[in-house]
């Protein structure tokens, strides 16, 4: 049965109000509307967490008022917070700070070293590595720092956890076969499988936004370069080819770009390229310092949480336009 005239108007009005309400939530949730890249750098006093626009402009330090050194930023899915490693005290701990640099707080408080936070796509959990059992393994905790549990338990080091955007997998790096390779596991630590099996170093995995591919760094051709592979480890392709070292890859939320770090201009700077490796250009210009660990956030592709339902904002805008 079709809508009556009044029913159709009511339905259209409700749909419009709903879309408008979601728009309002998204606008209010974001302090800035530009795509952003967070990274760590020693361009100040020690290492700190910085944020810049995706074109390299408007660089600002978030941790300038905090003592110690700070590394490995990771955006929350809604872009409101950034988790990071802090050496505020003697041992490293995971902290979180608002995206404007306010309200820093400690999530882990352990005499061991807690490193490399990686936020789950639903915003509820943070994976990290720790040597609290005498060897670096991967752990996960609730986003408020509670309910810490161990995901891997292996005599060799497990590092570099990277949560897939669909939330189904965690990629990580392990030395469990006597060399560093990329592995995959379910978010509960089960079903571990090897993705790369090469005598050279493979590491620093980062996911494409659709969870179909993984970009990573490898020295398999004699020099650290950026590669990409399907999420099952097949179809490995090289993206960069330069005499200097390239690493720390990070995919843009729209899937079109990859940020990475290179030593090709005599010091570690952040670069950007198309997802196929073309059109490389430099984003940061700060001689004699190291800029590393770029990670993206774009409010146009942020995840909105409404109860148990997760909606990709970019997808919602696209499908809304298609239905008009």
SERO-4910 file (N, C-alpha, C, O; in steps of 0.05 Angstrom, whole numbers):
BEGIN
 pado doro    nc1    nc2    nc3   cac1   cac2   cac3    cc1    cc2    cc3    oc1    oc2    oc3
  Unk    A     17    -24      0      0      0      0     18     25      0     37     26     16
  Unk    A     12     45    -17     28     69    -19     21     88      3      1     85     17
  Unk    A     37    109      7     31    129     26      9    147     16      7    152     -8
  Unk    A     -8    156     34    -27    177     26    -11    203     25     12    204     33
  Unk    A    -24    224     14    -10    250     11      0    260     38     23    268     41
  Unk    A    -18    259     58    -10    269     85     11    251     97     30    260    110
  Unk    A      8    224     93     27    205    104     54    209     92     75    208    106
  Unk    A     55    213     66     81    217     52     95    242     63    119    242     67
  Unk    A     79    264     66     91    289     77    102    284    104    124    293    111
  Unk    A     86    270    121     95    264    148    121    248    148    139    253    163
  Unk    A    121    227    131    145    210    129    169    226    119    191    224    130
  Unk    A    165    243     99    187    259     88    197    278    109    221    283    112
  Unk    A    177    290    124    185    310    145    202    296    166    222    306    175
  Unk    A    192    272    175    207    257    195    235    250    186    254    252    200
  Unk    A    236    241    160    263    233    149    281    257    148    305    256    155
  Unk    A    270    280    141    286    304    140    296    313    167    319    320    171
  Unk    A    278    311    187    286    318    214    307    299    225    326    307    238
  Unk    A    304    273    218    324    253    227    351    259    216    371    259    230
  Unk    A    352    264    189    377    270    176    389    296    188    413    298    193
  Unk    A    371    316    192    381    341    204    391    337    232    411    350    240
  Unk    A    378    319    248    388    314    275    415    301    274    432    307    290
  Unk    A    418    281    256    444    268    254    466    288    245    488    288    255
  Unk    A    459    306    226    477    327    218    485    344    242    509    350    245
  Unk    A    466    351    258    472    368    282    490    354    301    509    367    312
  Unk    A    485    328    306    503    313    324    531    313    313    551    317    328
  Unk    A    534    308    287    561    307    275    575    334    277    599    334    284
  Unk    A    561    356    272    573    382    273    581    389    301    604    399    306
  Unk    A    564    383    321    570    390    348    592    373    359    607    381    377
  Unk    A    595    348    349    615    330    360    643    337    350    663    328    363
  Unk    A    646    353    329    672    359    318    680    388    323    665    406    316
  Unk    A    702    391    337    712    418    341    723    430    315    722    455    311
  Unk    A    733    414    297    744    423    272    732    405    250    727    382    254
  Unk    A    728    417    226    715    403    205    735    393    184    727    378    166
  Unk    A    759    402    185    779    393    166    790    365    173    790    357    196
  Unk    A    799    351    153    813    326    158    839    333    173    852    353    167
  Unk    A    847    316    192    869    321    209    889    297    209    880    275    205
  Unk    A    914    303    213    934    282    217    948    288    243    960    309    247
  Unk    A    948    269    261    963    270    286    990    256    282    991    237    266
  Unk    A   1010    264    296   1036    252    294   1053    259    318   1044    276    335
  Unk    A   1076    247    321   1094    255    343   1120    266    332   1129    257    310
  Unk    A   1132    284    347   1155    299    336   1171    309    360   1161    314    382
  Unk    A   1197    313    354   1215    325    374   1221    354    366   1242    365    373
  Unk    A   1203    367    351   1208    394    342   1206    414    365   1214    437    363
  Unk    A   1195    406    388   1194    422    412   1215    414    432   1237    405    424
  Unk    A   1208    416    458   1225    406    479   1218    376    483   1198    370    495
  Unk    A   1235    358    474   1229    330    475   1208    323    454   1202    339    436
  Unk    A   1197    298    456   1177    289    437   1149    296    447   1144    293    471
  Unk    A   1132    305    429   1105    311    436   1086    302    415   1094    294    393
  Unk    A   1060    303    421   1038    296    403   1029    322    389   1023    342    402
  Unk    A   1029    321    362   1021    344    346    998    337    328    993    313    323
  Unk    A    984    357    319    962    354    300    965    375    278    972    398    284
  Unk    A    960    367    253    960    387    231    937    381    213    926    359    213
  Unk    A    930    401    196    910    395    175    923    376    155    947    373    154
  Unk    A    906    362    140    916    341    122    933    351    100    946    336     86
  Unk    A    933    378     96    951    390     76    978    399     88    994    412     74
  Unk    A    982    393    114   1007    400    127   1007    427    141   1026    435    153
  Unk    A    985    442    139    983    468    150    972    467    179    962    446    188
  Unk    A    975    489    193    963    493    220    973    472    240    957    459    253
  Unk    A    999    469    242   1011    449    261   1009    460    289   1016    484    294
  Unk    A   1000    444    308    999    453    336   1005    429    354    999    406    347
  Unk    A   1017    435    377   1025    415    396   1002    411    417    992    431    427
  Unk    A    995    386    422    975    380    442    986    376    470    971    379    490
  Unk    A   1011    368    472   1022    359    497   1043    378    508   1060    371    524
  Unk    A   1043    403    498   1064    422    506   1065    428    535   1086    436    546
  Unk    A   1043    425    549   1042    431    578   1046    406    595   1045    408    619
  Unk    A   1052    383    582   1056    359    597   1086    353    600   1100    356    580
  Unk    A   1095    344    623   1123    336    625   1128    309    611   1109    294    606
  Unk    A   1153    304    605   1160    278    593   1158    278    563   1152    299    550
  Unk    A   1163    255    551   1161    251    522   1136    235    515   1126    219    532
  Unk    A   1125    239    491   1099    228    484   1100    218    455   1111    232    437
  Unk    A   1089    194    450   1092    181    424   1066    167    417   1047    165    433
  Unk    A   1065    156    392   1044    137    382   1015    147    386   1000    135    401
  Unk    A   1008    169    373    979    178    376    960    159    362    967    146    342
  Unk    A    936    157    372    915    141    360    888    156    365    881    161    388
  Unk    A    874    163    343    849    177    345    827    159    356    826    135    349
  Unk    A    809    170    372    784    157    377    767    158    352    770    177    336
  Unk    A    749    139    348    733    139    323    717    165    318    712    172    295
  Unk    A    708    178    340    693    203    336    711    228    335    700    250    331
  Unk    A    737    224    337    755    247    335    756    265    359    770    286    357
  Unk    A    743    258    380    743    275    404    768    272    421    775    291    436
  Unk    A    781    249    419    804    243    437    827    230    421    823    219    400
  Unk    A    850    232    433    874    218    422    887    203    445    895    215    465
  Unk    A    891    177    441    906    161    459    936    162    451    941    165    427
  Unk    A    954    160    470    982    161    463    999    149    486    989    145    508
  Unk    A   1024    143    479   1043    134    499   1056    158    512   1065    176    498
  Unk    A   1057    158    538   1070    180    552   1092    169    572   1087    150    587
  Unk    A   1115    181    570   1135    176    591   1135    199    611   1156    210    618
  Unk    A   1111    204    621   1107    224    642   1122    215    667   1135    231    680
  Unk    A   1120    189    672   1135    178    695   1157    160    683   1163    162    660
  Unk    A   1170    144    700   1193    129    692   1185    108    670   1198    106    650
  Unk    A   1163     94    675   1154     74    656   1134     86    637   1120    106    644
  Unk    A   1131     75    614   1112     85    594   1084     76    601   1079     53    609
  Unk    A   1065     94    599   1036     89    603   1020    100    580   1029    117    566
  Unk    A    995     89    578    977     99    558    960    122    571    948    118    592
  Unk    A    960    144    557    944    167    565    924    173    543    926    163    520
  Unk    A    904    189    549    886    200    529    882    230    535    883    238    558
  Unk    A    879    245    513    876    274    515    854    282    496    851    270    475
  Unk    A    840    303    503    820    314    484    834    325    459    858    332    460
  Unk    A    820    325    437    833    332    411    842    361    411    857    369    393
  Unk    A    833    377    430    842    405    432    865    408    451    874    431    457
  Unk    A    876    386    462    898    387    480    891    390    509    908    392    526
  Unk    A    865    389    515    856    392    543    850    365    556    848    345    542
  Unk    A    849    365    582    839    342    598    856    317    594    844    296    588
  Unk    A    882    317    597    898    292    596    892    274    620    889    284    642
  Unk    A    890    248    615    886    230    637    899    203    631    902    195    608
  Unk    A    907    190    653    922    165    652    903    142    650    885    139    667
  Unk    A    907    124    631    891    100    628    904     76    641    891     60    654
  Unk    A    930     73    637    945     51    649    964     62    670    975     84    666
  Unk    A    968     48    691    985     56    712    999     32    723    992     21    744
  Unk    A   1020     23    708   1033     -3    714   1063      2    713   1073     17    697
  Unk    A   1078    -12    731   1107     -8    730   1120    -18    705   1143    -11    699
  Unk    A   1107    -35    689   1117    -43    663   1113    -21    642   1102      0    648
  Unk    A   1121    -27    617   1118     -7    596   1094    -14    579   1092    -36    568
  Unk    A   1075      4    577   1051      1    561   1053     20    537   1056     44    540
  Unk    A   1051      9    512   1059     23    488   1039     18    466   1023      0    467
  Unk    A   1040     35    445   1026     32    419    996     27    422    986      6    415
  Unk    A    981     47    432    952     44    433    939     44    405    949     57    387
  Unk    A    918     28    403    902     27    378    873     24    385    864      5    397
  Unk    A    857     45    378    830     46    386    812     28    369    816     26    345
  Unk    A    794     14    382    775     -2    367    756     16    351    751     38    360
  Unk    A    745      6    328    728     24    312    702     31    325    689     51    317
  Unk    A    693     16    345    668     24    359    674     43    383    655     52    396
  Unk    A    700     48    388    707     67    409    706     56    437    711     70    456
  Unk    A    700     31    440    696     19    466    721      8    479    723      5    503
  Unk    A    741      1    462    765    -12    472    790      0    460    789     13    439
  Unk    A    813     -4    473    839      4    463    858    -20    465    862    -30    487
  Unk    A    869    -28    443    890    -48    444    917    -35    448    921    -11    441
  Unk    A    936    -49    460    963    -38    465    982    -61    470    973    -84    472
  Unk    A   1008    -55    471   1027    -75    478   1039    -69    505   1041    -46    513
  Unk    A   1047    -90    519   1059    -86    546   1078   -109    552   1074   -132    542
  Unk    A   1098   -103    568   1116   -124    577   1111   -130    607   1129   -139    621
  Unk    A   1087   -127    615   1080   -131    644   1083   -160    652   1083   -165    676
  Unk    A   1084   -179    633   1089   -207    640   1117   -215    632   1123   -239    630
  Unk    A   1135   -196    627   1163   -201    621   1170   -202    592   1193   -203    585
  Unk    A   1149   -200    575   1154   -200    546   1132   -184    533   1109   -184    543
  Unk    A   1138   -170    511   1117   -154    498   1096   -171    485   1102   -186    467
  Unk    A   1072   -169    495   1048   -182    484   1026   -161    479   1029   -138    488
  Unk    A   1005   -169    466    984   -150    460    961   -154    480    953   -176    487
  Unk    A    952   -131    490    931   -130    510    908   -112    499    911    -98    479
  Unk    A    886   -114    512    863    -96    506    850    -88    532    850   -103    552
  Unk    A    840    -63    532    826    -53    556    802    -37    546    800    -29    523
  Unk    A    783    -33    565    761    -15    559    773     14    554    795     20    563
  Unk    A    758     30    540    768     57    533    773     75    557    786     95    555
  Unk    A    762     67    581    768     82    605    791     71    621    797     80    643
  Unk    A    805     50    610    828     39    623    822     15    640    840      2    651
  Unk    A    797      8    643    789    -15    660    789    -41    644    791    -41    619
  Unk    A    787    -63    659    784    -89    647    806    -97    628    801   -104    605
  Unk    A    831    -95    637    854   -102    620    856   -132    618    854   -146    638
  Unk    A    859   -142    593    863   -171    589    883   -176    567    886   -160    549
  Unk    A    897   -198    569    918   -205    551    907   -220    527    891   -239    530
  Unk    A    914   -212    502    905   -225    478    925   -245    468    917   -267    459
  Unk    A    951   -239    469    972   -258    460    989   -265    483    994   -249    502
  Unk    A   1000   -289    482   1018   -299    503   1038   -317    490   1034   -341    488
  Unk    A   1060   -305    481   1080   -319    466   1108   -311    475   1112   -288    482
  Unk    A   1127   -329    476   1154   -322    485   1169   -302    468   1187   -289    477
  Unk    A   1160   -298    442   1171   -277    425   1154   -252    426   1130   -254    433
  Unk    A   1165   -230    417   1151   -204    419   1128   -203    399   1130   -210    376
  Unk    A   1105   -193    409   1082   -185    392   1078   -155    395   1075   -145    417
  Unk    A   1077   -141    372   1076   -111    373   1057   -101    351   1044   -117    337
  Unk    A   1055    -75    349   1042    -61    327   1013    -69    323   1005    -75    300
  Unk    A    996    -70    343    968    -78    339    953    -57    322    957    -33    326
  Unk    A    937    -66    303    922    -48    286    894    -60    282    891    -81    269
  Unk    A    874    -46    292    847    -56    290    835    -52    263    837    -29    252
  Unk    A    822    -72    251    810    -68    225    786    -49    228    772    -50    248
  Unk    A    780    -32    208    757    -14    210    730    -27    214    712    -15    226
  Unk    A    727    -52    205    702    -66    209    701    -80    236    681    -92    243
  Unk    A    723    -78    252    723    -89    279    726   -119    281    725   -129    303
  Unk    A    730   -132    259    731   -162    259    758   -173    265    761   -196    273
  Unk    A    780   -158    260    807   -169    262    825   -149    275    820   -125    276
  Unk    A    847   -159    286    870   -142    294    895   -153    280    902   -176    284
  Unk    A    907   -136    264    933   -143    252    955   -136    272    951   -117    288
  Unk    A    977   -151    272    999   -145    290   1024   -156    278   1024   -171    259
  Unk    A   1047   -150    291   1073   -159    283   1084   -178    304   1081   -173    328
  Unk    A   1096   -200    295   1107   -219    315   1134   -230    305   1139   -232    281
  Unk    A   1151   -236    324   1177   -249    319   1175   -278    325   1196   -291    329
  Unk    A   1152   -290    325   1148   -318    334   1161   -339    316   1163   -362    324
  Unk    A   1168   -331    292   1182   -350    274   1211   -342    270   1224   -350    250
  Unk    A   1222   -326    288   1250   -318    286   1255   -294    268   1277   -286    263
  Unk    A   1233   -282    258   1235   -258    241   1208   -243    245   1189   -254    254
  Unk    A   1209   -218    237   1185   -201    242   1166   -203    218   1173   -195    195
  Unk    A   1142   -214    222   1122   -217    202   1096   -206    212   1092   -201    236
  Unk    A   1077   -202    194   1051   -192    200   1032   -215    204   1031   -234    188
  Unk    A   1017   -214    226    997   -234    233    970   -222    236    967   -197    236
  Unk    A    950   -238    239    922   -230    243    910   -247    264    916   -271    267
  Unk    A    891   -235    280    876   -250    299    849   -238    303    844   -215    295
  Unk    A    831   -253    314    805   -243    321    808   -224    345    828   -226    359
  Unk    A    789   -206    350    792   -187    373    794   -199    400    802   -186    419
  Unk    A    787   -225    403    790   -239    428    816   -254    431    821   -268    450
  Unk    A    834   -250    411    860   -263    412    861   -291    399    882   -304    398
  Unk    A    838   -301    390    836   -327    378    842   -326    348    843   -305    336
  Unk    A    846   -350    336    848   -353    307    872   -337    295    868   -322    276
  Unk    A    895   -340    307    919   -326    298    929   -339    272    932   -364    271
  Unk    A    935   -323    252    946   -334    227    966   -314    215    965   -290    220
  Unk    A    985   -326    201   1007   -311    189    999   -300    162    989   -314    145
  Unk    A   1004   -273    158    997   -261    132   1022   -258    114   1020   -263     90
  Unk    A   1044   -251    126   1069   -249    110   1089   -269    121   1090   -275    145
  Unk    A   1105   -280    103   1125   -300    111   1149   -295     94   1154   -309     74
  Unk    A   1165   -276    102   1188   -267     86   1212   -265    104   1209   -257    127
  Unk    A   1236   -272     95   1259   -270    112   1266   -242    121   1280   -238    141
  Unk    A   1257   -222    106   1262   -194    113   1241   -184    133   1222   -198    140
  Unk    A   1245   -159    142   1226   -147    161   1200   -139    147   1201   -126    126
  Unk    A   1177   -147    159   1151   -137    151   1138   -126    176   1136   -141    196
  Unk    A   1128   -102    176   1116    -90    200   1100    -66    195   1095    -58    172
  Unk    A   1091    -53    216   1076    -28    216   1050    -30    199   1046    -13    182
  Unk    A   1034    -50    204   1009    -53    187    989    -31    193    986    -22    215
  Unk    A    975    -23    172    953     -4    174    932    -11    153    938    -19    131
  Unk    A    907     -9    161    885    -19    145    874      2    125    875     26    131
  Unk    A    864     -7    103    847     10     86    820     14     99    812     -3    115
  Unk    A    806     36     93    781     41    107    760     19    103    742     16    121
  Unk    A    761      5     81    741    -16     76    750    -44     87    737    -64     82
  Unk    A    773    -44    101    784    -69    113    792    -90     92    796   -113    100
  Unk    A    795    -82     67    802   -102     47    832   -104     42    841   -124     30
  Unk    A    847    -84     50    876    -84     45    891    -75     70    880    -62     88
  Unk    A    917    -82     70    935    -73     91    960    -61     79    973    -74     62
  Unk    A    967    -37     86    991    -25     78   1012    -30    100   1005    -30    124
  Unk    A   1037    -34     93   1057    -40    113   1085    -32    103   1088    -25     79
  Unk    A   1104    -33    121   1132    -27    114   1148    -53    113   1142    -72    129
  Unk    A   1166    -55     94   1182    -79     91   1210    -73     80   1213    -54     65
  Unk    A   1229    -89     88   1256    -86     77   1262   -109     58   1286   -116     54
  Unk    A   1242   -122     47   1246   -146     30   1261   -140      4   1271   -159     -8
  Unk    A   1263   -115     -4   1279   -108    -28   1304    -94    -20   1316    -79    -37
  Unk    A   1313    -97      5   1339    -87     13   1338    -59     26   1358    -50     37
  Unk    A   1315    -46     25   1312    -20     37   1283    -17     46   1265    -28     33
  Unk    A   1279     -3     68   1252     -1     79   1234     15     59   1239     38     54
  Unk    A   1213      2     50   1194     14     31   1166      8     40   1161     -8     58
  Unk    A   1146     21     27   1118     17     33   1106     -3     13   1110      0    -11
  Unk    A   1092    -22     23   1079    -42      7   1049    -43     15   1041    -33     35
  Unk    A   1033    -56     -2   1005    -61      4    998    -90     -4   1010   -100    -23
  Unk    A    980   -102     11    971   -129      4    942   -131     11    931   -114     25
  Unk    A    929   -151      0    901   -157      7    901   -166     36    922   -175     47
  Unk    A    878   -164     49    876   -171     77    882   -200     84    886   -207    107
  Unk    A    882   -217     64    889   -245     68    918   -251     63    927   -274     64
  Unk    A    934   -230     58    963   -232     54    971   -237     25    994   -238     19
  Unk    A    952   -238      6    958   -242    -22    962   -216    -37    956   -194    -26
  Unk    A    972   -219    -61    976   -196    -79    992   -173    -67    982   -151    -65
  Unk    A   1016   -179    -58   1034   -158    -47   1045   -141    -69   1056   -151    -88
  Unk    A   1042   -115    -66   1053    -96    -86   1069    -74    -72   1063    -66    -50
  Unk    A   1090    -66    -85   1107    -45    -74   1097    -18    -83   1090    -14   -106
  Unk    A   1095      1    -64   1085     28    -70   1106     49    -73   1104     67    -90
  Unk    A   1127     47    -57   1149     67    -58   1174     53    -67   1178     29    -64
  Unk    A   1192     69    -79   1217     59    -89   1237     82    -88   1241     97   -107
  Unk    A   1251     83    -65   1269    106    -60   1293     96    -44   1290     78    -27
  Unk    A   1317    106    -49   1341     97    -34   1339    102     -4   1353     87     11
  Unk    A   1323    121      5   1320    126     33   1298    109     45   1282     97     31
  Unk    A   1297    108     71   1278     91     85   1250    104     86   1248    128     91
  Unk    A   1230     88     80   1202     96     82   1188     78    102   1193     54    102
  Unk    A   1170     89    118   1156     73    138   1132     87    150   1124    108    139
  Unk    A   1121     76    171   1098     88    185   1074     95    167   1064    117    168
  Unk    A   1065     76    150   1043     83    132   1016     86    147   1012     73    167
  Unk    A    999    103    136    972    107    148    953    115    125    958    134    111
  Unk    A    931    100    123    912    105    102    893    128    109    886    131    132
  Unk    A    886    144     89    867    166     94    839    154     97    833    133     85
  Unk    A    821    166    112    794    155    117    778    152     91    759    135     91
  Unk    A    784    167     70    769    164     45    781    143     27    770    137      6
  Unk    A    804    132     35    816    110     20    833    120     -4    845    103    -18
  Unk    A    835    146     -9    849    155    -32    878    162    -28    893    163    -48
  Unk    A    887    165     -3    915    173      2    927    155     23    914    142     38
  Unk    A    954    156     24    969    142     45    990    162     54   1007    171     39
  Unk    A    990    168     80   1012    183     92   1034    164    101   1028    141    107
  Unk    A   1059    173    101   1081    157    110   1104    175    117   1103    199    113
  Unk    A   1124    163    129   1148    177    138   1171    169    121   1174    145    114
  Unk    A   1188    188    114   1212    181     98   1236    198    107   1233    220    117
  Unk    A   1259    186    103   1284    200    108   1297    211     83   1320    217     82
  Unk    A   1281    214     61   1291    221     35   1301    249     33   1315    256     14
  Unk    A   1295    267     52   1305    294     53   1323    299     77   1322    320     89
  Unk    A   1338    278     85   1359    280    105   1348    279    134   1364    277    153
  Unk    A   1322    282    138   1311    278    165   1283    267    162   1271    270    141
  Unk    A   1273    255    183   1247    242    182   1225    263    179   1220    279    197
  Unk    A   1211    262    157   1188    280    152   1164    263    143   1167    240    135
  Unk    A   1140    275    144   1116    262    136   1110    269    107   1111    293     99
  Unk    A   1103    249     91   1096    252     63   1068    241     59   1057    228     76
  Unk    A   1058    246     35   1032    235     27   1033    227     -2   1047    239    -18
  Unk    A   1019    206     -8   1018    196    -36    991    185    -42    975    179    -23
  Unk    A    984    182    -67    959    169    -75    961    139    -66    983    129    -62
  Unk    A    938    126    -63    938     99    -53    952     79    -71    958     57    -63
  Unk    A    957     87    -96    972     70   -115   1001     77   -116   1016     66   -132
  Unk    A   1011     94    -98   1039    101    -96   1047    125   -113   1070    134   -112
  Unk    A   1029    136   -128   1035    159   -146   1032    186   -131   1020    187   -109
  Unk    A   1043    207   -143   1039    234   -133   1049    238   -104   1034    248    -87
  Unk    A   1074    231    -99   1085    234    -73   1092    264    -68   1105    276    -85
  Unk    A   1084    275    -46   1093    302    -38   1096    304     -8   1084    289      7
  Unk    A   1112    323      0   1120    326     28   1100    343     43   1091    364     32
  Unk    A   1093    336     68   1075    351     84   1088    368    106   1080    391    111
  Unk    A   1109    357    119   1122    372    140   1149    381    132   1164    368    117
  Unk    A   1156    405    141   1182    417    135   1194    428    162   1188    451    169
  Unk    A   1209    412    175   1221    420    200   1248    407    202   1251    385    214
  Unk    A   1268    420    191   1295    408    189   1306    401    216   1301    415    236
  Unk    A   1322    380    217   1337    371    241   1319    360    263   1328    358    286
  Unk    A   1295    353    256   1277    339    276   1265    315    263   1266    312    238
  Unk    A   1252    298    279   1238    275    269   1208    279    272   1198    286    294
  Unk    A   1193    276    250   1164    275    251   1156    246    243   1164    236    222
  Unk    A   1141    232    261   1135    204    257   1107    197    265   1093    213    277
  Unk    A   1098    173    258   1073    161    267   1048    176    258   1030    180    275
  Unk    A   1045    184    233   1021    198    225    996    180    226    997    156    219
  Unk    A    974    191    236    948    178    236    927    198    229    928    221    238
  Unk    A    908    189    213    887    207    202    862    208    219    855    188    232
  Unk    A    848    230    217    820    232    224    806    251    206    816    273    200
  Unk    A    783    243    196    767    261    178    738    260    188    726    239    188
  Unk    A    727    283    197    700    283    208    679    274    187    657    265    195
  Unk    A    686    277    162    667    268    141    664    237    141    645    227    129
  Unk    A    683    223    153    682    194    154    683    183    182    691    160    187
  Unk    A    675    200    201    676    191    229    653    172    234    634    171    220
  Unk    A    656    156    256    635    137    263    617    150    285    627    160    305
  Unk    A    592    149    279    572    159    299    560    136    314    553    116    301
  Unk    A    558    138    340    547    116    356    520    124    366    517    145    379
  Unk    A    499    108    360    473    112    371    464     86    383    453     69    368
  Unk    A    468     82    408    463     56    421    481     35    410    505     38    411
  Unk    A    469     13    399    485     -9    388    490     -6    358    503    -23    346
  Unk    A    479     15    346    481     18    317    504     37    310    506     59    321
  Unk    A    522     27    293    545     43    284    541     50    255    535     33    239
  Unk    A    543     76    249    539     86    222    563    101    212    572    120    226
  Unk    A    574     94    189    596    109    178    584    134    165    568    133    147
  Unk    A    593    158    175    581    183    167    584    188    137    565    197    124
  Unk    A    607    181    125    610    185     96    591    168     81    580    176     61
  Unk    A    587    143     90    568    125     77    539    136     79    524    134     60
  Unk    A    533    147    102    506    157    106    500    181     88    479    182     76
  Unk    A    520    199     85    516    221     67    513    212     38    496    223     23
  Unk    A    528    192     30    527    183      3    500    169     -3    487    175    -23
  Unk    A    491    152     15    466    138     10    442    157     12    423    153     -2
  Unk    A    444    177     29    422    197     30    420    212      4    398    216     -6
  Unk    A    443    219     -8    443    233    -33    432    216    -55    417    225    -73
  Unk    A    439    190    -54    430    172    -76    400    167    -75    387    161    -96
  Unk    A    388    170    -51    359    165    -49    342    189    -56    317    187    -58
  Unk    A    354    212    -60    339    236    -66    329    235    -95    316    253   -105
***
